């Protein structure tokens, strides 16, 4: 009799547990449509597939990219996503102060919010998945100064000026370069996360500064545009540019010499861990303030291997 009761309890417990299982859907809202965020999405999709296999439920990634890097548009995308009641939302904020009210609205609905590729603002209580963005910028700036021999005119291009990670990188670039009296810093333009804008602004800066020796940037659009502008001007041997991030176009620019290196976040890892944090939050788990996904450093010596890995070779 006792055995029958035990078996019945086990069966009922298993049935309840199975009934409690449900499919999960997590939303990713990047700054804008951009190849770098496509890599984040790839990592998120891989993590979702792994969770689906392990949990025995369907885990879906709902990727919603604003067409342009505009705070109002990003907030609209966030509100539309929240209206679908997902199990979590992760975003790369264009301007935390401008996003803050909408983030609070989402949290009030009981939807967990996680940041990726952005520092967590003090007092926000939000988990950040990313890396030390200031350190990433210092690595790039140090490489440039080394290659320049500590002297020359250097342009620094901004990304989206209000974006926390871009701002951290820009300020870290300037602070590092300020240590060298023989380095002259000039305005390198603002690309607003647009490759086309980066290229046109870099071309104008290069034309206006024929004695330009170096170029730095703060996002993944900058190095592609800058490399294209350097090649168009035929100045691969005159301007030393060090990039930011590891898109295939950036790595190929390091390979062909139009960039001399790149300091990179790891977008696929960011996407994967953002999904893990949203899943943990959906279970009511307390999250760490920061998940550090590390920094990749690419040079002509190791870029061939990095390109092969990106292409899955």
BELTATA-V988330 format. One line per field, one symbol per residue. phi: phi as a letter, one per 20 degrees, with the letter a starting at -180 (. if undefined). A space follows every 10 residues. Layout:
phi: ???
This chain:
phi: .fffffffff ffffffffff fbfccdddce fafagffffg ffffffffff fgffemcedd ddecegfcec ffffffffff fffelfercd cdffbgffeg ffgfffffen efcceclbfe ggnfmeeddr bffffgffff fffffffemm bpececeeee gefgfffgff ffgffffffd feeddcfdnc elmdfffgff fffffffecf efdbbcbcbe fgffffgfff ffemdgedde ddecncggff fffffenfcd rbdcfdffff fffffgffff ffenffdffb deencecdcg fdfgffffff eme
